[in-house]
């Protein structure tokens, strides 16, 4: 039984590292999850709360200012930004000129994210947060009809 548990943990770590490396090499930013799923807003609210709670432990509010890469106007993005502001973070959006990102405030940390489903049409999610060169990631899955964390947070610096 312990062998099975340790094998599952090892597989989870390998999967997480693979997912992080794949996401860190792409320019895609934003929410790519399936918004037509049952309990979607409840799932996304849980993930946004969990994400903000993690960011608070790594980057102190009121001392941290984020320049956010604007992905698209969707429920997760709007909720995440509102919750970050409620915690005391200053939020600025990355501006674009001639198709290239221009950060107006150079003392802000640059924040972007990718939220997606690990399996199409399933309530399994992955969030990858980029803050400058740091990458935070976590998996979520359905358990007994409720979305729960399926891994610990991974922080790569």
Protein Blocks (a to p, Z undefined) as FASTA:
>chain_A
ZZmmmmmmmmmmmmmmmmmmmmmmpcbecjfbdfkbghklmmmmmmmmmmmmmmmmmmcg
hkaccddddfbdcfklmmmmmmmmmnopacdddddeehiacdfblmbccdddddddfbgh
iacdcddddehjbccddddddeehiacdfbdcdddZZ
